[in-house]
Amino acid sequence: MRSRFPGMDPYLEGADWPDVHSSFAYVIKRQLVPQLTPKYFARIEKYVVTDKDPQLNLGIVYPDMEVWQKPPDMLQEPGTAHMTRPAFTPPTVTFPFLAEIELHIPIVELWDKDDNELITTIEILSPANKRNPGYNKFIEKQELLHKRGVNLIEIDLIRKGKRRVKHPLAQSSHYLVTLLRAGNIHLNVWAVDIKDKLPRIPVPLKAPDADVVLDLQRAFDELYEEGGYANSINYRKPPPPPAFSEEEQKWVDGILKNNTQ
């Protein structure tokens, strides 16, 4: 069953995001492999990002991290029900204290088979990539790869957080896809709103070989259906933050009303 939305489903920006993140890398690789054979191959690699403030992403549940809100019937400690009031004020929230956690970020890499040379990287951004200190380290990594002559594709399907593309259209769009070709100073940008389908973008190979095509909407549709997200998402609740504008929320409400499942 496909998503109710024409492009990115904003409900996947919340608790399902870690699963979406990993699965999206896989379906992208699967789509590209037939176009790469026999001169190139694709691999999913992972690098580690240290998230020093995981509690900031309360809408996103990392592995081994859960947040519990106190239920109304737990305002008293066990054995104190006969008392007129609790012996002490119960905590507002209880959660594991994590000063930092390690996130393993998947990245799709395209390699030249004969020269064993990294040609292109395709990265789906995580929340840790979009705030400090992870933001600065991500920029440093990308700049280093660009200096090494690697083509860089970045897929940003999370509305919250910082964006390094300062163009007003990029800053105001809900989602963003960029391509920076090796040896080039011009950045290709696909600004995507909630009402838009995800784009079909070129994926550079080694000159003089022609680009191959990555159909992000097709990849997302496969991800959504294979992941069974239609069965797990509660569309009766508001989408994860940040909140849409009043006009945008009306459109979202209309999509949900007209596409009951």
Secondary structure, DSSP 8 states (H G I E B T S, - for coil): ---SSSS--GGGGSTTHHHHHHHHHHHHHHHHHHHHTTTEEEEEEEEEEEES-GGG-TTS--TT---EE--GGGSS-TT-TTSSS-SS---SEE----S-EEEEEEEEEEEETTTTEEEEEEEE--GGGGSTTHHHHHHHHHHHHHHTT-EEEEEE---SS--S--SHHHHHSSEEEEEE-TT---EEEEEE-TTS---EEEE--STTS--EEEEHHHHHHHHHHHHTHHHH--TTS--SSS---HHHHHHHHHHHHHS--
